[in-house]
Amino acid sequence: MSALDRILESPAFPVFTCVWLAGWVVASIVFRLQRGKPIIPRLPDNALFKERAASGRSLKNFLTFIGGASSCLMVAVTDDELIVTPFFPFNLMFLPEIYGLEVRVPRSNVHIANPTAGLFGGKVVLSIDGEYPHEFSLRLRNRNAFLAAMSSFPRPRT
């Protein structure tokens, strides 16, 4: 019997695995709280556009490209910013940080690079300027409403 077989058959292995995963979840919660990120994200009530269960991926590099999100992103466009974030529990275990799945940038930093229609919704490639310029691909059920919200002028503040 090999050493790996002895480890896998050990009664402590499932306990160790659960403790290890719980440790990563707790560490990611602490990380999010320290950076002011919500554990259970919510879309803003005053959004011009909202969509839950969108898909997308960051196009920063090969790792973020292969680590896309399928039907677990929330997208909102407000007067001032574009918000893309995975919903709970997909925002835990450092997945948004590793795969670049969280975007919160001013609308003025976002440019529509390539909107296309598709069988399962519309795909939009966004070019994001700022400190770390990159592209982000979104697949939205209501692509036209998203494009309209992104092109609308901000409402005057009251």
C-alpha positions, 0 to 999 in steps of 0.5 A: 500500500502506497503512502497516498493510499494510506492518506486517502483511506485515513479516517482523518482525511475527510475531516482535514478536507472539510477543515481546509475548505472551511479555512479558505472560505473564512479567509476569503470572507475576512479578505472581502470584509477588509476591502469593503466588499459585501459577502452577499452582494446586492444590486443598487435599487437606482440602477438603469440596468440590472441583470442577475445570472449573466455570464462573463469572463475577464480577458486580462490573461489566459488564466482569467479567460479560462476561468469565466463565470456561467450564469452566476454574475450580477450586472448593474449600470447606474448613473455613475458606474458599471458593476459586475460581481458574482453572487453568493456563494460564487464570490467566496474562496477568492474566485473573483480575485483569481479570475478577475470577475469583479468589476466596479468602474466609472461608466466613463472608463467603459467602452463597448468594443464589440456587441454581438447577438447570439442564440443564448443572449447577446455578447458584449465585449467591454474595453475598460480603461483605468489603473488596470486596463483590460477587456471583459466579455459579458453574455446578457439575456437583455443585451439591448437594454444594457447597451441603452443604459450604457449609452444614456446620459447620467440623470441630473441629481436631485 
